[in-house]
């Protein structure tokens, strides 16, 4: 799967079979289901989950909480649009 096929999958009613929990979270986020995306990553202990978690809180408008999760991911809040960060996450996780 690549960025183009992932974006094409957004026209479906369910995420593609066999994708990682990280990609599932980004898929649900792109479909407007922030809560489902958040549930998928909130309890995972790794840096990729923390980065997605940070992005989600940034999108929510909770900068303080987002910054906490960026630190957990060993990152800083980026100076890019949410769309650019979402694509950046995909490029790393695909």
PDB file as gemmi writes it, atoms N, CA and C in Angstrom:
CRYST1    1.000    1.000    1.000  90.00  90.00  90.00 P 1                      
ATOM      1  N   UNK A   1       0.848  -1.173   0.000  1.00  0.00           N  
ATOM      2  CA  UNK A   1       0.000   0.000   0.000  1.00  0.00           C  
ATOM      3  C   UNK A   1       0.894   1.237   0.000  1.00  0.00           C  
ATOM      4  N   UNK A   2       0.454   2.255  -0.728  1.00  0.00           N  
ATOM      5  CA  UNK A   2       1.170   3.522  -0.741  1.00  0.00           C  
ATOM      6  C   UNK A   2       0.201   4.655  -0.396  1.00  0.00           C  
ATOM      7  N   UNK A   3       0.699   5.868  -0.423  1.00  0.00           N  
ATOM      8  CA  UNK A   3      -0.119   7.020  -0.036  1.00  0.00           C  
ATOM      9  C   UNK A   3      -1.368   7.133  -0.908  1.00  0.00           C  
ATOM     10  N   UNK A   4      -1.220   6.926  -2.201  1.00  0.00           N  
ATOM     11  CA  UNK A   4      -2.350   7.045  -3.123  1.00  0.00           C  
ATOM     12  C   UNK A   4      -3.417   5.993  -2.833  1.00  0.00           C  
ATOM     13  N   UNK A   5      -3.007   4.744  -2.675  1.00  0.00           N  
ATOM     14  CA  UNK A   5      -3.996   3.688  -2.418  1.00  0.00           C  
ATOM     15  C   UNK A   5      -4.635   3.859  -1.046  1.00  0.00           C  
ATOM     16  N   UNK A   6      -3.856   4.368  -0.078  1.00  0.00           N  
ATOM     17  CA  UNK A   6      -4.443   4.615   1.240  1.00  0.00           C  
ATOM     18  C   UNK A   6      -5.523   5.675   1.118  1.00  0.00           C  
ATOM     19  N   UNK A   7      -5.228   6.768   0.429  1.00  0.00           N  
ATOM     20  CA  UNK A   7      -6.223   7.829   0.260  1.00  0.00           C  
ATOM     21  C   UNK A   7      -7.443   7.320  -0.511  1.00  0.00           C  
ATOM     22  N   UNK A   8      -7.226   6.484  -1.493  1.00  0.00           N  
ATOM     23  CA  UNK A   8      -8.347   5.909  -2.242  1.00  0.00           C  
ATOM     24  C   UNK A   8      -9.231   5.054  -1.341  1.00  0.00           C  
ATOM     25  N   UNK A   9      -8.640   4.412  -0.346  1.00  0.00           N  
ATOM     26  CA  UNK A   9      -9.406   3.553   0.561  1.00  0.00           C  
ATOM     27  C   UNK A   9     -10.386   4.350   1.423  1.00  0.00           C  
ATOM     28  N   UNK A  10     -10.211   5.653   1.480  1.00  0.00           N  
ATOM     29  CA  UNK A  10     -11.094   6.495   2.305  1.00  0.00           C  
ATOM     30  C   UNK A  10     -12.513   6.561   1.748  1.00  0.00           C  
ATOM     31  N   UNK A  11     -12.714   6.103   0.526  1.00  0.00           N  
ATOM     32  CA  UNK A  11     -14.068   6.068  -0.032  1.00  0.00           C  
ATOM     33  C   UNK A  11     -14.834   4.824   0.442  1.00  0.00           C  
ATOM     34  N   UNK A  12     -14.146   3.901   1.079  1.00  0.00           N  
ATOM     35  CA  UNK A  12     -14.778   2.681   1.590  1.00  0.00           C  
ATOM     36  C   UNK A  12     -15.430   2.953   2.949  1.00  0.00           C  
ATOM     37  N   UNK A  13     -16.197   1.979   3.406  1.00  0.00           N  
ATOM     38  CA  UNK A  13     -16.870   2.117   4.695  1.00  0.00           C  
ATOM     39  C   UNK A  13     -16.065   1.531   5.851  1.00  0.00           C  
ATOM     40  N   UNK A  14     -14.994   0.833   5.536  1.00  0.00           N  
ATOM     41  CA  UNK A  14     -14.131   0.249   6.563  1.00  0.00           C  
ATOM     42  C   UNK A  14     -12.686   0.347   6.086  1.00  0.00           C  
ATOM     43  N   UNK A  15     -11.755   0.390   7.033  1.00  0.00           N  
ATOM     44  CA  UNK A  15     -10.344   0.460   6.632  1.00  0.00           C  
ATOM     45  C   UNK A  15      -9.921  -0.816   5.906  1.00  0.00           C  
ATOM     46  N   UNK A  16      -8.873  -0.713   5.102  1.00  0.00           N  
ATOM     47  CA  UNK A  16      -8.387  -1.910   4.402  1.00  0.00           C  
ATOM     48  C   UNK A  16      -7.992  -3.011   5.381  1.00  0.00           C  
ATOM     49  N   UNK A  17      -8.259  -4.224   5.009  1.00  0.00           N  
ATOM     50  CA  UNK A  17      -7.906  -5.372   5.849  1.00  0.00           C  
ATOM     51  C   UNK A  17      -6.391  -5.456   5.993  1.00  0.00           C  
ATOM     52  N   UNK A  18      -5.956  -5.804   7.191  1.00  0.00           N  
ATOM     53  CA  UNK A  18      -4.557  -6.084   7.429  1.00  0.00           C  
ATOM     54  C   UNK A  18      -3.664  -4.885   7.683  1.00  0.00           C  
ATOM     55  N   UNK A  19      -4.219  -3.668   7.722  1.00  0.00           N  
ATOM     56  CA  UNK A  19      -3.353  -2.520   7.998  1.00  0.00           C  
ATOM     57  C   UNK A  19      -3.103  -2.412   9.499  1.00  0.00           C  
ATOM     58  N   UNK A  20      -2.013  -1.764   9.854  1.00  0.00           N  
ATOM     59  CA  UNK A  20      -1.635  -1.638  11.262  1.00  0.00           C  
ATOM     60  C   UNK A  20      -2.643  -0.791  12.030  1.00  0.00           C  
ATOM     61  N   UNK A  21      -2.591  -0.898  13.332  1.00  0.00           N  
ATOM     62  CA  UNK A  21      -3.460  -0.092  14.187  1.00  0.00           C  
ATOM     63  C   UNK A  21      -3.181   1.399  13.989  1.00  0.00           C  
ATOM     64  N   UNK A  22      -1.935   1.745  13.690  1.00  0.00           N  
ATOM     65  CA  UNK A  22      -1.574   3.141  13.444  1.00  0.00           C  
ATOM     66  C   UNK A  22      -2.284   3.668  12.204  1.00  0.00           C  
ATOM     67  N   UNK A  23      -2.239   2.876  11.132  1.00  0.00           N  
ATOM     68  CA  UNK A  23      -2.909   3.278   9.892  1.00  0.00           C  
ATOM     69  C   UNK A  23      -4.422   3.275  10.061  1.00  0.00           C  
ATOM     70  N   UNK A  24      -4.931   2.356  10.852  1.00  0.00           N  
ATOM     71  CA  UNK A  24      -6.365   2.367  11.142  1.00  0.00           C  
ATOM     72  C   UNK A  24      -6.752   3.683  11.826  1.00  0.00           C  
ATOM     73  N   UNK A  25      -5.951   4.110  12.781  1.00  0.00           N  
ATOM     74  CA  UNK A  25      -6.243   5.358  13.490  1.00  0.00           C  
ATOM     75  C   UNK A  25      -6.254   6.538  12.524  1.00  0.00           C  
ATOM     76  N   UNK A  26      -5.275   6.601  11.635  1.00  0.00           N  
ATOM     77  CA  UNK A  26      -5.227   7.692  10.666  1.00  0.00           C  
ATOM     78  C   UNK A  26      -6.375   7.598   9.677  1.00  0.00           C  
ATOM     79  N   UNK A  27      -6.783   6.395   9.330  1.00  0.00           N  
ATOM     80  CA  UNK A  27      -7.917   6.189   8.436  1.00  0.00           C  
ATOM     81  C   UNK A  27      -9.195   6.726   9.088  1.00  0.00           C  
ATOM     82  N   UNK A  28      -9.445   6.323  10.333  1.00  0.00           N  
ATOM     83  CA  UNK A  28     -10.657   6.788  11.024  1.00  0.00           C  
ATOM     84  C   UNK A  28     -10.622   8.303  11.230  1.00  0.00           C  
ATOM     85  N   UNK A  29      -9.460   8.842  11.522  1.00  0.00           N  
ATOM     86  CA  UNK A  29      -9.356  10.288  11.656  1.00  0.00           C  
ATOM     87  C   UNK A  29      -9.745  10.976  10.346  1.00  0.00           C  
ATOM     88  N   UNK A  30      -9.229  10.487   9.234  1.00  0.00           N  
ATOM     89  CA  UNK A  30      -9.539  11.088   7.933  1.00  0.00           C  
ATOM     90  C   UNK A  30     -11.019  10.967   7.597  1.00  0.00           C  
ATOM     91  N   UNK A  31     -11.676   9.966   8.132  1.00  0.00           N  
ATOM     92  CA  UNK A  31     -13.098   9.769   7.902  1.00  0.00           C  
ATOM     93  C   UNK A  31     -13.951  10.591   8.870  1.00  0.00           C  
ATOM     94  N   UNK A  32     -13.295  11.367   9.742  1.00  0.00           N  
ATOM     95  CA  UNK A  32     -14.038  12.217  10.672  1.00  0.00           C  
ATOM     96  C   UNK A  32     -14.386  11.558  11.991  1.00  0.00           C  
ATOM     97  N   UNK A  33     -13.812  10.390  12.263  1.00  0.00           N  
ATOM     98  CA  UNK A  33     -14.104   9.682  13.504  1.00  0.00           C  
ATOM     99  C   UNK A  33     -12.908   9.819  14.451  1.00  0.00           C  
ATOM    100  N   UNK A  34     -12.760  11.027  15.018  1.00  0.00           N  
ATOM    101  CA  UNK A  34     -11.659  11.333  15.929  1.00  0.00           C  
ATOM    102  C   UNK A  34     -11.669  10.384  17.120  1.00  0.00           C  
ATOM    103  N   UNK A  35     -12.843  10.124  17.670  1.00  0.00           N  
ATOM    104  CA  UNK A  35     -12.948   9.265  18.867  1.00  0.00           C  
ATOM    105  C   UNK A  35     -12.392   7.864  18.611  1.00  0.00           C  
ATOM    106  N   UNK A  36     -12.776   7.261  17.503  1.00  0.00           N  
ATOM    107  CA  UNK A  36     -12.282   5.909  17.174  1.00  0.00           C  
ATOM    108  C   UNK A  36     -10.766   5.938  16.998  1.00  0.00           C  
ATOM    109  N   UNK A  37     -10.260   6.963  16.306  1.00  0.00           N  
ATOM    110  CA  UNK A  37      -8.815   7.089  16.111  1.00  0.00           C  
ATOM    111  C   UNK A  37      -8.110   7.186  17.459  1.00  0.00           C  
ATOM    112  N   UNK A  38      -8.659   7.978  18.343  1.00  0.00           N  
ATOM    113  CA  UNK A  38      -8.067   8.186  19.668  1.00  0.00           C  
ATOM    114  C   UNK A  38      -8.071   6.901  20.479  1.00  0.00           C  
ATOM    115  N   UNK A  39      -9.184   6.197  20.462  1.00  0.00           N  
ATOM    116  CA  UNK A  39      -9.285   4.933  21.211  1.00  0.00           C  
ATOM    117  C   UNK A  39      -8.226   3.937  20.743  1.00  0.00           C  
ATOM    118  N   UNK A  40      -7.974   3.904  19.439  1.00  0.00           N  
ATOM    119  CA  UNK A  40      -7.018   2.944  18.898  1.00  0.00           C  
ATOM    120  C   UNK A  40      -5.592   3.169  19.372  1.00  0.00           C  
ATOM    121  N   UNK A  41      -5.203   4.419  19.635  1.00  0.00           N  
ATOM    122  CA  UNK A  41      -3.803   4.687  19.980  1.00  0.00           C  
ATOM    123  C   UNK A  41      -3.558   5.095  21.424  1.00  0.00           C  
ATOM    124  N   UNK A  42      -4.597   5.451  22.157  1.00  0.00           N  
ATOM    125  CA  UNK A  42      -4.377   6.050  23.470  1.00  0.00           C  
ATOM    126  C   UNK A  42      -3.655   5.160  24.470  1.00  0.00           C  
ATOM    127  N   UNK A  43      -3.807   3.871  24.388  1.00  0.00           N  
ATOM    128  CA  UNK A  43      -3.182   2.990  25.374  1.00  0.00           C  
ATOM    129  C   UNK A  43      -1.893   2.342  24.877  1.00  0.00           C  
ATOM    130  N   UNK A  44      -1.514   2.598  23.629  1.00  0.00           N  
ATOM    131  CA  UNK A  44      -0.299   1.976  23.098  1.00  0.00           C  
ATOM    132  C   UNK A  44       0.930   2.713  23.630  1.00  0.00           C  
ATOM    133  N   UNK A  45       1.969   1.986  24.035  1.00  0.00           N  
ATOM    134  CA  UNK A  45       3.094   2.610  24.721  1.00  0.00           C  
ATOM    135  C   UNK A  45       4.239   3.117  23.834  1.00  0.00           C  
ATOM    136  N   UNK A  46       4.143   2.951  22.529  1.00  0.00           N  
ATOM    137  CA  UNK A  46       5.291   3.265  21.679  1.00  0.00           C  
ATOM    138  C   UNK A  46       5.246   4.686  21.123  1.00  0.00           C  
ATOM    139  N   UNK A  47       6.348   5.093  20.493  1.00  0.00           N  
ATOM    140  CA  UNK A  47       6.487   6.466  20.003  1.00  0.00           C  
ATOM    141  C   UNK A  47       5.601   6.762  18.797  1.00  0.00           C  
ATOM    142  N   UNK A  48       5.343   5.777  17.952  1.00  0.00           N  
ATOM    143  CA  UNK A  48       4.448   6.026  16.821  1.00  0.00           C  
ATOM    144  C   UNK A  48       3.042   6.339  17.314  1.00  0.00           C  
ATOM    145  N   UNK A  49       2.572   5.572  18.295  1.00  0.00           N  
ATOM    146  CA  UNK A  49       1.249   5.834  18.866  1.00  0.00           C  
ATOM    147  C   UNK A  49       1.227   7.204  19.540  1.00  0.00           C  
ATOM    148  N   UNK A  50       2.300   7.545  20.238  1.00  0.00           N  
ATOM    149  CA  UNK A  50       2.368   8.852  20.897  1.00  0.00           C  
ATOM    150  C   UNK A  50       2.315   9.982  19.873  1.00  0.00           C  
ATOM    151  N   UNK A  51       2.969   9.789  18.736  1.00  0.00           N  
ATOM    152  CA  UNK A  51       2.957  10.821  17.691  1.00  0.00           C  
ATOM    153  C   UNK A  51       1.537  11.008  17.135  1.00  0.00           C  
ATOM    154  N   UNK A  52       0.857   9.896  16.851  1.00  0.00           N  
ATOM    155  CA  UNK A  52      -0.526   9.994  16.358  1.00  0.00           C  
ATOM    156  C   UNK A  52      -1.408  10.626  17.430  1.00  0.00           C  
ATOM    157  N   UNK A  53      -1.205  10.222  18.664  1.00  0.00           N  
ATOM    158  CA  UNK A  53      -1.965  10.764  19.793  1.00  0.00           C  
ATOM    159  C   UNK A  53      -1.749  12.285  19.878  1.00  0.00           C  
ATOM    160  N   UNK A  54      -0.513  12.723  19.716  1.00  0.00           N  
ATOM    161  CA  UNK A  54      -0.191  14.147  19.731  1.00  0.00           C  
ATOM    162  C   UNK A  54      -0.912  14.871  18.601  1.00  0.00           C  
ATOM    163  N   UNK A  55      -0.823  14.314  17.410  1.00  0.00           N  
ATOM    164  CA  UNK A  55      -1.500  14.897  16.248  1.00  0.00           C  
ATOM    165  C   UNK A  55      -3.001  15.044  16.509  1.00  0.00           C  
ATOM    166  N   UNK A  56      -3.609  13.996  17.063  1.00  0.00           N  
ATOM    167  CA  UNK A  56      -5.053  14.039  17.321  1.00  0.00           C  
ATOM    168  C   UNK A  56      -5.408  15.142  18.311  1.00  0.00           C  
ATOM    169  N   UNK A  57      -4.605  15.303  19.363  1.00  0.00           N  
ATOM    170  CA  UNK A  57      -4.902  16.367  20.335  1.00  0.00           C  
ATOM    171  C   UNK A  57      -4.621  17.742  19.743  1.00  0.00           C  
ATOM    172  N   UNK A  58      -3.638  17.829  18.885  1.00  0.00           N  
ATOM    173  CA  UNK A  58      -3.399  19.094  18.171  1.00  0.00           C  
ATOM    174  C   UNK A  58      -4.615  19.428  17.313  1.00  0.00           C  
ATOM    175  N   UNK A  59      -5.125  18.437  16.614  1.00  0.00           N  
ATOM    176  CA  UNK A  59      -6.308  18.633  15.771  1.00  0.00           C  
ATOM    177  C   UNK A  59      -7.510  19.050  16.614  1.00  0.00           C  
ATOM    178  N   UNK A  60      -7.605  18.491  17.792  1.00  0.00           N  
ATOM    179  CA  UNK A  60      -8.702  18.804  18.707  1.00  0.00           C  
ATOM    180  C   UNK A  60      -8.592  20.235  19.245  1.00  0.00           C  
ATOM    181  N   UNK A  61      -7.389  20.795  19.175  1.00  0.00           N  
ATOM    182  CA  UNK A  61      -7.184  22.144  19.697  1.00  0.00           C  
ATOM    183  C   UNK A  61      -6.637  22.173  21.109  1.00  0.00           C  
ATOM    184  N   UNK A  62      -6.222  21.025  21.627  1.00  0.00           N  
ATOM    185  CA  UNK A  62      -5.679  20.914  22.978  1.00  0.00           C  
ATOM    186  C   UNK A  62      -4.151  20.918  22.904  1.00  0.00           C  
ATOM    187  N   UNK A  63      -3.574  22.110  22.756  1.00  0.00           N  
ATOM    188  CA  UNK A  63      -2.131  22.250  22.545  1.00  0.00           C  
ATOM    189  C   UNK A  63      -1.322  21.692  23.710  1.00  0.00           C  
ATOM    190  N   UNK A  64      -1.762  21.929  24.937  1.00  0.00           N  
ATOM    191  CA  UNK A  64      -1.009  21.450  26.100  1.00  0.00           C  
ATOM    192  C   UNK A  64      -0.900  19.925  26.066  1.00  0.00           C  
ATOM    193  N   UNK A  65      -2.022  19.249  25.847  1.00  0.00           N  
ATOM    194  CA  UNK A  65      -2.029  17.786  25.805  1.00  0.00           C  
ATOM    195  C   UNK A  65      -1.247  17.286  24.588  1.00  0.00           C  
ATOM    196  N   UNK A  66      -1.403  17.966  23.464  1.00  0.00           N  
ATOM    197  CA  UNK A  66      -0.650  17.591  22.261  1.00  0.00           C  
ATOM    198  C   UNK A  66       0.846  17.664  22.535  1.00  0.00           C  
ATOM    199  N   UNK A  67       1.291  18.741  23.154  1.00  0.00           N  
ATOM    200  CA  UNK A  67       2.724  18.895  23.441  1.00  0.00           C  
ATOM    201  C   UNK A  67       3.242  17.791  24.361  1.00  0.00           C  
ATOM    202  N   UNK A  68       2.436  17.374  25.321  1.00  0.00           N  
ATOM    203  CA  UNK A  68       2.812  16.251  26.192  1.00  0.00           C  
ATOM    204  C   UNK A  68       3.081  15.010  25.340  1.00  0.00           C  
ATOM    205  N   UNK A  69       2.171  14.723  24.400  1.00  0.00           N  
ATOM    206  CA  UNK A  69       2.322  13.526  23.574  1.00  0.00           C  
ATOM    207  C   UNK A  69       3.436  13.662  22.554  1.00  0.00           C  
ATOM    208  N   UNK A  70       3.667  14.876  22.052  1.00  0.00           N  
ATOM    209  CA  UNK A  70       4.833  15.073  21.174  1.00  0.00           C  
ATOM    210  C   UNK A  70       6.115  14.757  21.945  1.00  0.00           C  
ATOM    211  N   UNK A  71       6.195  15.201  23.199  1.00  0.00           N  
ATOM    212  CA  UNK A  71       7.390  14.879  24.001  1.00  0.00           C  
ATOM    213  C   UNK A  71       7.524  13.367  24.169  1.00  0.00           C  
ATOM    214  N   UNK A  72       6.428  12.663  24.405  1.00  0.00           N  
ATOM    215  CA  UNK A  72       6.465  11.203  24.542  1.00  0.00           C  
ATOM    216  C   UNK A  72       6.939  10.536  23.249  1.00  0.00           C  
ATOM    217  N   UNK A  73       6.672  11.205  22.133  1.00  0.00           N  
ATOM    218  CA  UNK A  73       7.097  10.685  20.822  1.00  0.00           C  
ATOM    219  C   UNK A  73       8.486  11.179  20.438  1.00  0.00           C  
ATOM    220  N   UNK A  74       9.129  11.934  21.330  1.00  0.00           N  
ATOM    221  CA  UNK A  74      10.440  12.551  21.061  1.00  0.00           C  
ATOM    222  C   UNK A  74      10.376  13.495  19.857  1.00  0.00           C  
ATOM    223  N   UNK A  75       9.307  14.266  19.799  1.00  0.00           N  
ATOM    224  CA  UNK A  75       9.095  15.232  18.719  1.00  0.00           C  
ATOM    225  C   UNK A  75       8.647  16.556  19.316  1.00  0.00           C  
ATOM    226  N   UNK A  76       8.636  17.583  18.495  1.00  0.00           N  
ATOM    227  CA  UNK A  76       8.053  18.855  18.884  1.00  0.00           C  
ATOM    228  C   UNK A  76       6.876  19.127  17.955  1.00  0.00           C  
ATOM    229  N   UNK A  77       5.968  19.966  18.424  1.00  0.00           N  
ATOM    230  CA  UNK A  77       4.802  20.292  17.608  1.00  0.00           C  
ATOM    231  C   UNK A  77       5.280  20.921  16.301  1.00  0.00           C  
ATOM    232  N   UNK A  78       4.875  20.359  15.171  1.00  0.00           N  
ATOM    233  CA  UNK A  78       5.371  20.873  13.893  1.00  0.00           C  
ATOM    234  C   UNK A  78       4.695  22.181  13.490  1.00  0.00           C  
ATOM    235  N   UNK A  79       5.395  22.926  12.674  1.00  0.00           N  
ATOM    236  CA  UNK A  79       4.864  24.190  12.141  1.00  0.00           C  
ATOM    237  C   UNK A  79       4.344  23.956  10.728  1.00  0.00           C  
ATOM    238  N   UNK A  80       3.514  22.927  10.596  1.00  0.00           N  
ATOM    239  CA  UNK A  80       2.883  22.589   9.320  1.00  0.00           C  
ATOM    240  C   UNK A  80       1.384  22.463   9.557  1.00  0.00           C  
ATOM    241  N   UNK A  81       0.625  22.389   8.474  1.00  0.00           N  
ATOM    242  CA  UNK A  81      -0.816  22.205   8.625  1.00  0.00           C  
ATOM    243  C   UNK A  81      -1.106  20.806   9.152  1.00  0.00           C  
ATOM    244  N   UNK A  82      -2.307  20.630   9.654  1.00  0.00           N  
ATOM    245  CA  UNK A  82      -2.723  19.303  10.105  1.00  0.00           C  
ATOM    246  C   UNK A  82      -2.696  18.308   8.950  1.00  0.00           C  
ATOM    247  N   UNK A  83      -3.093  18.758   7.773  1.00  0.00           N  
ATOM    248  CA  UNK A  83      -3.080  17.881   6.599  1.00  0.00           C  
ATOM    249  C   UNK A  83      -1.658  17.435   6.259  1.00  0.00           C  
ATOM    250  N   UNK A  84      -0.713  18.361   6.354  1.00  0.00           N  
ATOM    251  CA  UNK A  84       0.679  18.011   6.084  1.00  0.00           C  
ATOM    252  C   UNK A  84       1.222  17.049   7.138  1.00  0.00           C  
ATOM    253  N   UNK A  85       0.835  17.244   8.381  1.00  0.00           N  
ATOM    254  CA  UNK A  85       1.295  16.319   9.417  1.00  0.00           C  
ATOM    255  C   UNK A  85       0.681  14.940   9.208  1.00  0.00           C  
ATOM    256  N   UNK A  86      -0.600  14.892   8.865  1.00  0.00           N  
ATOM    257  CA  UNK A  86      -1.274  13.620   8.608  1.00  0.00           C  
ATOM    258  C   UNK A  86      -0.557  12.867   7.484  1.00  0.00           C  
ATOM    259  N   UNK A  87      -0.246  13.560   6.400  1.00  0.00           N  
ATOM    260  CA  UNK A  87       0.484  12.925   5.296  1.00  0.00           C  
ATOM    261  C   UNK A  87       1.872  12.487   5.719  1.00  0.00           C  
ATOM    262  N   UNK A  88       2.539  13.297   6.541  1.00  0.00           N  
ATOM    263  CA  UNK A  88       3.861  12.932   7.045  1.00  0.00           C  
ATOM    264  C   UNK A  88       3.812  11.671   7.879  1.00  0.00           C  
ATOM    265  N   UNK A  89       2.789  11.561   8.724  1.00  0.00           N  
ATOM    266  CA  UNK A  89       2.608  10.347   9.511  1.00  0.00           C  
ATOM    267  C   UNK A  89       2.417   9.142   8.583  1.00  0.00           C  
ATOM    268  N   UNK A  90       1.573   9.306   7.589  1.00  0.00           N  
ATOM    269  CA  UNK A  90       1.339   8.206   6.652  1.00  0.00           C  
ATOM    270  C   UNK A  90       2.627   7.776   5.963  1.00  0.00           C  
ATOM    271  N   UNK A  91       3.397   8.741   5.490  1.00  0.00           N  
ATOM    272  CA  UNK A  91       4.631   8.408   4.778  1.00  0.00           C  
ATOM    273  C   UNK A  91       5.582   7.606   5.664  1.00  0.00           C  
ATOM    274  N   UNK A  92       5.627   7.920   6.938  1.00  0.00           N  
ATOM    275  CA  UNK A  92       6.488   7.178   7.865  1.00  0.00           C  
ATOM    276  C   UNK A  92       5.919   5.795   8.136  1.00  0.00           C  
ATOM    277  N   UNK A  93       4.609   5.703   8.295  1.00  0.00           N  
ATOM    278  CA  UNK A  93       3.986   4.444   8.728  1.00  0.00           C  
ATOM    279  C   UNK A  93       3.652   3.483   7.593  1.00  0.00           C  
ATOM    280  N   UNK A  94       3.595   3.993   6.379  1.00  0.00           N  
ATOM    281  CA  UNK A  94       3.363   3.095   5.248  1.00  0.00           C  
ATOM    282  C   UNK A  94       4.642   2.396   4.924  1.00  0.00           C  
TER     283      UNK A  94                                                      
END                                                                             
